[in-house]
Amino acid sequence: MASRLLVRCTRLLSRASPQAAVATSSWTNPIAATTVSDGQRAPTWAWVPERPLCNVRNIATNGNTYEVTTTTELEKRVAEATTPEDILQAWEKHKGNGDQAAIAMVKLARLVKGTSDADRLLDPRLQDMMETIKRQVALVWSNTLLSVLRAFWVMNLPPKTPAVASIQTEVLWRVRRLSYKQLAFLVDWGLDRTGSVEVAIMHAAIKQLELRWTEISDARSVCVLISKAEHLSSSLMDRLEDKALELAEGFSAQEIRKLKFNHSQMFERMAGELLPRVPELNPMDVTRCAKSLGFLRWLHVPLFEAFVECYTKTSEKYTTAQVCNLLMTFARLGFQPSKGEQFYGKIHSALEGSLPGLEPFLLVDVLWSLSGTRVESNRLKLLHIATTLHQDHEGSTEADAVLSGLVTDLPPPTSVSNLKASLRDSLLVLVNGRADALRTAVDTVYGWTFDGEVVVNGENEVLDLLTFTSPHRPGGGGEEALPAGSRRLAFVAWDFSNFGWHSKELLGRFTMMRRHLQLAGLIVVEVPYYEWL
């Protein structure tokens, strides 16, 4: 290898320098001496100008020129295509090589938008395009290769299709030569695939990322990979988290939301270093820091107590928007200051004259936060506010009117987690399969839905709950009153997302749910995720 490199360097230097050419004129390169026309010269031989590089005044007028790549008619037609038929017609008329066929296939997949059309797959023009890709897969550039693989997935082509198998084999063969961005693209699109070859490709891509993680230098790739954390090894995740900290300034707001980055040790250290400096922070810094920790579900009690102390001392410097953000953050985390009367006294004074001028959605948020929680739906917020008024101030006609007006239009039920489904199955076993003794996914007039309801008598025997009145349910249930000594049990499953990060304290929303159910006369049986086996 060294001798070949020396031969090539000698040849190039002899051509670039007239003086060196004299010194090497007596030596003949056996490879260069072979008669080969310029048009047949191997592409690995670099073109060297006859004019020395240092001679800038003598500009060659007859020297060799590079061939400029022009856009073919097929590429123009594909770029301008607006329907799948446009692409198929362009291919039928102009044809092309493997790389051009792959580009056309990518555009075709974008236009069909994942629909599976059996007739289109049998179109001879599409079959010819796929056959070209299969035969000339080595000519397809790596970026296009990955894009056409994704296109085949989008078009729901069977893995055993010859063109798909050819592309997958080529990707698996090239995986060591892919850039880290291409590997991240591959992982982002392929981790949910279940085919044997697809799984092998994903394992190879992840292995390459584990070996070459130091090459990663852009925030987007880090964001994409961390979002697939459940498929990555713990060692790679640790290194990606380090990369995220290194590239933190390059993340956009959307990437940060997708990142879902939680690093307990880092948060603890940040809180510890920030705590003695809280008195030095201005209102904007206090609000932004508290709001960020709230979105991360991270409650550091000493730090938030310091925020409260800072606010009570300088409350006159806070704007109405900053006060609202601080209040909503505390409600989200379910944080109750130790000096609550003093803090909320300042809050009430600051908002007393500002409430009429707030936007309606912000006004609802503030009132809901003062009730102790936050949700996404404005209708649910109003319903929970009315519930708090109804339970804390009996006889409030306004609250009763709001409850009766909103309860008829509750939002549809959300998806059921594994914990909730498991709890409901266990409750069905508990009542020996009696459908009349158990309600699941119980909607209430207060805007909450809990997982199971059972009524037992004084001997803890399960009763038929369908015949009894249910004031907490829309419609009121049956007609009979509960027997004396009987109790109504409400089973509630608390998932991981219902708690603060690395905490067993419920977030504000779910604390309010528990309180509302208890005040409605239900015995709340809590089933947290960390106690359910």
C-alpha positions as CSV (number, residue, x, y, z in Angstrom):
1,M,0.0,0.0,0.0
2,A,2.9,2.4,0.9
3,S,4.6,1.7,-2.4
4,R,1.5,2.4,-4.4
5,L,0.9,5.6,-2.5
6,L,4.5,6.7,-3.3
7,V,4.1,5.8,-7.0
8,R,0.9,8.0,-7.2
9,C,2.5,10.9,-5.3
10,T,5.6,10.8,-7.6
11,R,3.4,10.8,-10.6
12,L,1.2,13.7,-9.4
13,L,4.2,15.8,-8.3
14,S,6.0,15.2,-11.6
15,R,3.0,16.4,-13.6
16,A,2.5,19.4,-11.3
17,S,6.1,20.7,-11.4
18,P,8.2,21.0,-14.6
19,Q,11.4,20.8,-12.4
20,A,10.3,17.5,-10.9
21,A,9.4,16.2,-14.3
22,V,13.0,16.5,-15.4
23,A,14.2,14.6,-12.3
24,T,11.7,11.8,-12.9
25,S,11.9,11.6,-16.6
26,S,14.1,8.5,-16.5
27,W,11.6,6.5,-14.4
28,T,8.6,5.0,-16.1
29,N,5.4,4.2,-14.2
30,P,4.1,0.9,-15.5
31,I,0.5,1.8,-14.7
32,A,0.7,5.3,-16.2
33,A,2.5,3.9,-19.3
34,T,-0.5,1.9,-20.2
35,T,-2.3,3.4,-23.2
36,V,-5.6,4.7,-21.9
37,S,-7.7,7.4,-23.5
38,D,-8.9,10.3,-21.4
39,G,-12.5,9.2,-21.7
40,Q,-11.6,5.7,-20.4
41,R,-9.5,6.8,-17.5
42,A,-10.5,5.3,-14.2
43,P,-12.4,7.8,-12.0
44,T,-9.9,7.2,-9.1
45,W,-7.2,9.1,-10.9
46,A,-7.4,12.8,-10.0
47,W,-7.0,15.4,-12.7
48,V,-3.9,17.5,-12.2
49,P,-3.5,20.9,-14.0
50,E,-0.5,21.3,-16.3
51,R,0.1,24.8,-14.9
52,P,2.0,24.9,-11.5
53,L,-0.3,26.1,-8.7
54,C,2.1,28.9,-7.8
55,N,2.0,30.4,-11.3
56,V,-1.2,32.4,-10.9
57,R,-0.5,34.7,-13.8
58,N,-0.5,32.1,-16.5
59,I,-4.1,31.1,-16.8
60,A,-4.7,28.1,-19.0
61,T,-7.2,28.6,-21.7
62,N,-7.1,25.1,-23.2
63,G,-7.0,23.1,-20.0
64,N,-9.4,20.3,-19.0
65,T,-12.8,21.3,-17.6
66,Y,-15.1,19.6,-15.2
67,E,-18.3,18.2,-16.6
68,V,-21.3,20.0,-15.0
69,T,-24.2,17.7,-14.0
70,T,-27.4,18.8,-15.6
71,T,-30.9,18.0,-14.4
72,T,-32.5,15.4,-16.6
73,E,-36.0,15.6,-18.0
74,L,-37.1,12.8,-15.7
75,E,-35.9,14.7,-12.6
76,K,-37.7,17.8,-13.7
77,R,-41.0,15.9,-14.3
78,V,-40.7,14.2,-10.9
79,A,-40.1,17.4,-9.1
80,E,-43.1,19.0,-10.7
81,A,-45.4,16.0,-10.2
82,T,-48.6,16.6,-8.2
83,T,-50.2,13.1,-8.6
84,P,-48.9,9.6,-8.6
85,E,-49.9,9.2,-12.2
86,D,-47.6,12.2,-13.2
87,I,-44.6,10.2,-11.8
88,L,-45.6,7.0,-13.5
89,Q,-46.0,8.7,-16.9
90,A,-42.7,10.5,-16.5
91,W,-41.0,7.2,-15.8
92,E,-42.7,5.5,-18.7
93,K,-41.5,8.2,-21.1
94,H,-38.0,9.0,-19.9
95,K,-36.8,6.0,-17.7
96,G,-33.6,6.5,-15.7
97,N,-31.0,4.8,-13.5
98,G,-31.4,3.3,-10.1
99,D,-30.8,6.5,-8.2
100,Q,-33.4,8.4,-10.3
101,A,-35.9,5.6,-9.9
102,A,-35.4,5.7,-6.1
103,I,-36.0,9.5,-6.1
104,A,-39.2,9.0,-8.1
105,M,-40.3,6.3,-5.7
106,V,-39.8,8.6,-2.7
107,K,-41.9,11.3,-4.4
108,L,-44.6,8.7,-5.3
109,A,-44.8,7.5,-1.7
110,R,-45.2,11.1,-0.5
111,L,-48.2,11.6,-2.9
112,V,-50.0,8.4,-2.0
113,K,-49.8,9.3,1.7
114,G,-49.7,5.7,3.0
115,T,-52.8,4.4,1.2
116,S,-52.6,0.9,-0.1
117,D,-53.9,0.5,-3.6
118,A,-53.5,-3.0,-5.0
119,D,-54.1,-1.9,-8.6
120,R,-51.4,0.7,-8.4
121,L,-48.9,-1.9,-7.0
122,L,-49.6,-4.0,-10.0
123,D,-49.0,-1.2,-12.5
124,P,-46.3,-2.3,-14.9
125,R,-44.7,1.1,-14.8
126,L,-44.3,0.9,-11.0
127,Q,-43.0,-2.6,-11.3
128,D,-40.4,-1.5,-13.8
129,M,-39.4,1.3,-11.5
130,M,-39.0,-1.1,-8.6
131,E,-37.1,-3.6,-10.8
132,T,-34.6,-0.8,-11.8
133,I,-34.1,0.0,-8.1
134,K,-33.4,-3.7,-7.4
135,R,-31.0,-4.1,-10.3
136,Q,-29.1,-0.9,-9.7
137,V,-29.3,-0.5,-6.0
138,A,-25.5,0.0,-5.8
139,L,-26.0,3.3,-7.7
140,V,-28.4,4.7,-5.1
141,W,-26.9,7.4,-2.9
142,S,-27.2,6.7,0.9
143,N,-29.6,9.5,1.7
144,T,-31.9,8.4,-1.1
145,L,-31.4,4.8,-0.1
146,L,-32.8,5.5,3.4
147,S,-35.6,7.6,2.0
148,V,-36.7,4.9,-0.5
149,L,-36.7,2.3,2.3
150,R,-39.0,4.6,4.3
151,A,-41.1,5.1,1.2
152,F,-41.6,1.3,0.9
153,W,-42.7,1.2,4.5
154,V,-45.1,4.1,3.9
155,M,-46.6,2.3,0.9
156,N,-47.0,-0.9,3.1
157,L,-45.1,-3.1,0.6
158,P,-44.5,-6.6,1.9
159,P,-41.0,-7.2,3.2
160,K,-40.6,-10.1,0.8
161,T,-41.0,-7.9,-2.3
162,P,-37.8,-8.2,-4.3
163,A,-37.1,-4.4,-4.4
164,V,-37.8,-4.1,-0.6
165,A,-35.5,-7.0,0.2
166,S,-32.8,-5.6,-2.1
167,I,-32.9,-2.2,-0.4
168,Q,-32.9,-3.7,3.1
169,T,-29.9,-5.8,2.3
170,E,-28.0,-2.8,0.8
171,V,-28.8,-0.7,4.0
172,L,-27.6,-3.5,6.2
173,W,-24.4,-3.8,4.1
174,R,-23.8,0.0,4.2
175,V,-24.7,0.6,7.8
176,R,-21.1,1.1,8.9
177,R,-20.6,3.8,6.3
178,L,-23.7,5.8,7.2
179,S,-23.2,9.1,8.9
180,Y,-24.6,9.5,12.4
181,K,-27.5,11.7,11.0
182,Q,-28.4,8.9,8.7
183,L,-28.3,6.4,11.5
184,A,-30.5,8.7,13.6
185,F,-32.9,8.9,10.7
186,L,-33.0,5.2,10.4
187,V,-33.6,4.6,14.1
188,D,-36.4,7.3,14.1
189,W,-38.3,5.5,11.3
190,G,-37.5,1.9,11.9
191,L,-37.7,1.0,15.6
192,D,-41.4,0.1,15.4
193,R,-40.8,-2.4,12.5
194,T,-41.1,-6.1,13.4
195,G,-39.6,-7.9,10.4
196,S,-36.5,-10.0,11.0
197,V,-34.3,-8.0,8.5
198,E,-35.7,-4.7,9.8
199,V,-34.9,-5.7,13.4
200,A,-31.4,-6.6,12.3
201,I,-31.0,-3.2,10.6
202,M,-32.1,-1.4,13.7
203,H,-29.8,-3.4,16.0
204,A,-26.9,-2.7,13.6
205,A,-27.8,1.0,13.5
206,I,-28.0,1.3,17.3
207,K,-24.7,-0.6,17.6
208,Q,-23.0,1.9,15.3
209,L,-24.4,4.8,17.4
210,E,-23.1,3.2,20.6
211,L,-19.6,3.0,19.0
212,R,-19.7,6.5,17.3
213,W,-21.7,8.6,19.8
214,T,-18.9,11.1,20.0
215,E,-19.6,12.1,16.3
216,I,-23.1,13.4,17.2
217,S,-22.9,17.2,17.1
218,D,-26.4,18.5,16.4
219,A,-29.4,19.0,18.7
220,R,-32.0,17.4,16.4
221,S,-30.2,14.0,16.3
222,V,-29.9,14.0,20.0
223,C,-33.6,14.9,20.4
224,V,-34.7,12.1,17.9
225,L,-32.6,9.4,19.7
226,I,-33.6,10.3,23.2
227,S,-37.3,10.2,22.2
228,K,-36.7,6.5,21.4
229,A,-35.2,5.9,24.9
230,E,-37.1,2.7,25.5
231,H,-35.3,1.0,22.6
232,L,-31.8,2.2,23.5
233,S,-29.2,0.8,26.0
234,S,-28.7,2.6,29.3
235,S,-25.1,3.3,28.4
236,L,-26.1,5.0,25.2
237,M,-28.8,7.0,26.9
238,D,-26.3,8.3,29.5
239,R,-24.0,9.5,26.7
240,L,-26.9,11.1,24.9
241,E,-28.0,12.9,28.0
242,D,-24.4,14.2,28.3
243,K,-24.6,15.3,24.7
244,A,-28.0,17.0,25.4
245,L,-26.4,19.0,28.2
246,E,-23.5,19.9,25.9
247,L,-25.8,21.0,23.1
248,A,-28.5,22.5,25.3
249,E,-28.3,26.0,23.7
250,G,-29.0,24.6,20.3
251,F,-32.4,23.1,21.2
252,S,-35.6,24.7,19.9
253,A,-38.7,24.9,22.0
254,Q,-40.3,22.1,20.0
255,E,-37.3,19.8,20.4
256,I,-37.2,20.5,24.2
257,R,-40.8,19.4,24.5
258,K,-40.1,16.2,22.5
259,L,-37.0,15.6,24.5
260,K,-38.8,14.8,27.8
261,F,-35.4,15.1,29.5
262,N,-35.3,14.4,33.2
263,H,-32.0,14.0,35.0
264,S,-32.5,13.8,38.8
265,Q,-29.0,14.4,39.8
266,M,-28.7,17.4,37.5
267,F,-31.9,18.9,38.9
268,E,-30.8,18.3,42.5
269,R,-27.5,20.0,41.8
270,M,-29.2,22.9,40.0
271,A,-31.7,23.4,42.8
272,G,-28.9,23.2,45.4
273,E,-26.8,25.8,43.7
274,L,-29.7,28.1,42.9
275,L,-31.3,28.0,46.4
276,P,-28.9,30.5,48.1
277,R,-29.1,32.9,45.0
278,V,-32.9,33.1,44.9
279,P,-32.9,36.5,46.6
280,E,-30.7,37.9,43.8
281,L,-33.2,36.8,41.1
282,N,-35.6,39.3,39.4
283,P,-39.3,38.5,39.0
284,M,-38.9,37.2,35.5
285,D,-36.2,34.8,36.5
286,V,-38.2,33.5,39.4
287,T,-41.3,33.0,37.2
288,R,-39.4,31.3,34.3
289,C,-37.5,29.0,36.6
290,A,-40.6,27.9,38.5
291,K,-42.6,27.4,35.3
292,S,-39.8,25.3,33.7
293,L,-39.6,23.0,36.8
294,G,-43.4,22.8,36.8
295,F,-43.5,21.5,33.2
296,L,-40.9,18.9,34.2
297,R,-43.0,17.8,37.2
298,W,-40.0,18.5,39.5
299,L,-40.9,19.8,42.9
300,H,-38.0,20.9,45.1
301,V,-39.7,22.1,48.2
302,P,-36.9,24.3,49.7
303,L,-36.4,26.0,46.3
304,F,-40.2,26.7,45.9
305,E,-40.4,27.9,49.5
306,A,-37.6,30.3,48.5
307,F,-39.6,31.4,45.5
308,V,-42.5,32.1,47.8
309,E,-40.3,34.1,50.2
310,C,-38.9,36.1,47.3
311,Y,-42.4,36.9,46.0
312,T,-43.8,38.0,49.4
313,K,-40.9,40.4,49.9
314,T,-41.0,42.0,46.4
315,S,-44.6,41.3,45.2
316,E,-45.0,44.9,44.0
317,K,-42.4,44.2,41.3
318,Y,-44.3,41.3,39.7
319,T,-46.6,41.9,36.7
320,T,-50.1,40.3,36.5
321,A,-48.9,37.8,34.0
322,Q,-46.0,36.7,36.2
323,V,-48.3,36.3,39.2
324,C,-50.6,34.1,37.1
325,N,-47.8,32.0,35.9
326,L,-46.4,31.5,39.4
327,L,-49.9,30.6,40.7
328,M,-50.6,28.1,37.9
329,T,-47.2,26.4,38.4
330,F,-47.9,25.9,42.1
331,A,-51.3,24.4,41.3
332,R,-49.8,22.1,38.7
333,L,-47.3,20.6,41.2
334,G,-49.8,20.6,44.0
335,F,-47.4,22.8,46.1
336,Q,-48.9,24.4,49.2
337,P,-46.5,27.0,50.8
338,S,-45.8,26.7,54.5
339,K,-46.7,30.4,54.8
340,G,-49.8,30.0,52.6
341,E,-51.9,32.7,54.2
342,Q,-49.3,35.4,53.7
343,F,-48.6,34.2,50.1
344,Y,-52.2,34.0,49.0
345,G,-53.0,37.2,50.7
346,K,-50.4,38.9,48.4
347,I,-51.8,37.0,45.4
348,H,-55.4,38.2,46.2
349,S,-54.2,41.7,46.6
350,A,-52.3,41.6,43.3
351,L,-55.2,40.1,41.3
352,E,-58.1,41.9,42.9
353,G,-58.1,44.8,40.5
354,S,-56.7,42.8,37.5
355,L,-59.2,40.0,37.2
356,P,-61.8,41.9,35.1
357,G,-59.1,42.7,32.5
358,L,-57.8,39.2,32.0
359,E,-58.4,37.2,28.9
360,P,-61.2,34.6,29.5
361,F,-59.0,31.6,29.1
362,L,-56.4,33.1,31.5
363,L,-59.1,34.0,34.0
364,V,-60.4,30.4,34.0
365,D,-56.8,29.1,34.5
366,V,-56.3,31.5,37.5
367,L,-59.6,30.5,39.1
368,W,-58.9,26.9,38.5
369,S,-55.4,27.2,40.1
370,L,-56.9,28.8,43.1
371,S,-59.2,25.8,43.3
372,G,-56.1,23.7,43.5
373,T,-55.4,22.2,40.1
374,R,-55.1,22.6,36.3
375,V,-56.5,20.7,33.3
376,E,-56.5,21.2,29.5
377,S,-60.2,21.6,28.8
378,N,-61.8,24.9,29.6
379,R,-65.1,23.1,30.1
380,L,-63.6,20.8,32.6
381,K,-61.9,23.7,34.4
382,L,-65.3,25.4,34.8
383,L,-66.8,22.2,35.9
384,H,-64.2,21.7,38.6
385,I,-64.4,25.3,39.7
386,A,-68.2,24.9,40.1
387,T,-67.6,21.6,42.0
388,T,-65.4,23.4,44.5
389,L,-67.9,26.1,45.0
390,H,-70.7,23.5,45.4
391,Q,-68.9,21.5,48.0
392,D,-67.3,24.2,49.9
393,H,-70.2,26.6,49.9
394,E,-73.4,24.6,50.1
395,G,-76.5,26.3,48.7
396,S,-74.6,28.2,46.0
397,T,-77.2,28.5,43.3
398,E,-74.7,29.8,40.7
399,A,-72.5,26.7,41.3
400,D,-75.5,24.4,41.0
401,A,-76.6,26.0,37.7
402,V,-73.1,25.7,36.2
403,L,-72.9,22.0,37.3
404,S,-76.3,21.2,35.7
405,G,-75.4,23.0,32.5
406,L,-71.9,21.4,32.0
407,V,-72.4,17.9,33.1
408,T,-74.5,17.0,30.0
409,D,-71.5,17.5,27.7
410,L,-68.6,15.7,29.3
411,P,-65.5,14.9,27.1
412,P,-65.1,11.4,25.7
413,P,-63.1,8.9,27.8
414,T,-59.4,8.7,27.2
415,S,-57.3,5.6,26.5
416,V,-56.9,3.1,29.4
417,S,-53.4,2.4,30.7
418,N,-52.2,-1.1,31.6
419,L,-52.5,-0.3,35.3
420,K,-56.2,0.8,35.0
421,A,-57.1,-2.2,32.8
422,S,-55.4,-4.6,35.3
423,L,-57.2,-3.0,38.2
424,R,-60.6,-3.2,36.5
425,D,-60.0,-6.9,35.7
426,S,-59.1,-7.6,39.4
427,L,-62.2,-5.8,40.6
428,L,-64.3,-8.0,38.4
429,V,-62.7,-11.1,40.0
430,L,-63.4,-9.5,43.4
431,V,-67.1,-9.4,42.8
432,N,-67.2,-12.9,41.3
433,G,-68.0,-11.6,37.9
434,R,-71.3,-9.9,38.9
435,A,-72.0,-7.1,36.4
436,D,-74.6,-5.7,38.8
437,A,-72.1,-5.3,41.6
438,L,-69.4,-3.3,39.8
439,R,-69.1,-0.2,37.7
440,T,-65.9,0.6,35.8
441,A,-64.8,3.8,34.1
442,V,-67.3,5.7,36.3
443,D,-68.2,9.2,35.1
444,T,-69.2,11.8,37.6
445,V,-71.0,15.1,37.6
446,Y,-67.8,16.7,38.9
447,G,-65.9,16.1,35.7
448,W,-63.8,13.2,37.0
449,T,-63.7,9.6,35.9
450,F,-62.5,6.9,38.3
451,D,-61.8,3.3,37.6
452,G,-64.2,1.2,39.7
453,E,-67.2,1.6,42.1
454,V,-68.4,-1.0,44.6
455,V,-71.1,-0.8,47.4
456,V,-70.7,-2.9,50.5
457,N,-72.9,-3.3,53.6
458,G,-71.9,-3.3,57.2
459,E,-70.7,-6.9,56.9
460,N,-68.5,-5.9,53.9
461,E,-70.7,-7.9,51.5
462,V,-71.0,-6.6,48.0
463,L,-74.4,-5.2,47.1
464,D,-76.2,-4.7,43.8
465,L,-75.3,-1.0,43.2
466,L,-77.6,-0.6,40.1
467,T,-80.7,-0.3,42.3
468,F,-79.3,2.5,44.5
469,T,-79.3,6.2,43.9
470,S,-76.0,7.7,42.8
471,P,-75.9,11.5,43.2
472,H,-72.4,11.6,41.9
473,R,-73.3,10.2,38.5
474,P,-75.1,11.9,35.6
475,G,-78.7,10.7,35.7
476,G,-78.6,9.9,39.4
477,G,-78.6,6.1,39.2
478,G,-81.4,3.9,40.7
479,E,-84.3,4.8,42.9
480,E,-83.5,3.2,46.3
481,A,-81.4,4.9,49.0
482,L,-78.3,3.2,50.3
483,P,-79.1,1.0,53.3
484,A,-77.9,2.2,56.7
485,G,-74.3,1.3,57.4
486,S,-73.4,0.7,53.7
487,R,-70.5,2.4,52.1
488,R,-69.6,3.4,48.5
489,L,-66.0,2.6,47.5
490,A,-64.3,4.4,44.6
491,F,-61.2,2.7,43.3
492,V,-58.7,5.0,41.6
493,A,-55.5,3.9,39.8
494,W,-52.6,6.4,40.0
495,D,-50.2,6.1,37.1
496,F,-46.6,7.3,37.0
497,S,-47.6,10.5,35.2
498,N,-50.0,11.4,38.1
499,F,-47.1,12.1,40.4
500,G,-44.3,14.5,40.6
501,W,-41.0,13.4,39.1
502,H,-39.3,10.9,41.5
503,S,-42.0,11.6,44.1
504,K,-45.0,9.9,45.7
505,E,-46.9,13.2,46.0
506,L,-49.8,13.6,43.6
507,L,-49.8,16.5,41.2
508,G,-52.3,19.3,41.9
509,R,-54.9,18.1,39.5
510,F,-55.2,14.6,41.0
511,T,-55.1,16.0,44.6
512,M,-58.2,18.0,43.7
513,M,-59.8,14.9,42.2
514,R,-59.3,12.9,45.4
515,R,-60.7,15.8,47.4
516,H,-63.8,16.1,45.3
517,L,-64.6,12.4,45.4
518,Q,-64.1,12.3,49.2
519,L,-66.4,15.3,49.7
520,A,-69.0,13.6,47.6
521,G,-69.2,10.8,50.2
522,L,-67.1,8.2,48.4
523,I,-64.4,6.2,50.2
524,V,-61.4,6.6,47.9
525,V,-59.3,3.4,47.5
526,E,-56.0,4.6,46.0
527,V,-53.9,2.2,43.9
528,P,-50.6,3.8,43.0
529,Y,-48.4,2.3,40.4
530,Y,-45.5,1.7,42.8
531,E,-47.6,-0.6,45.0
532,W,-49.4,-2.6,42.2
533,L,-47.7,-5.8,41.2
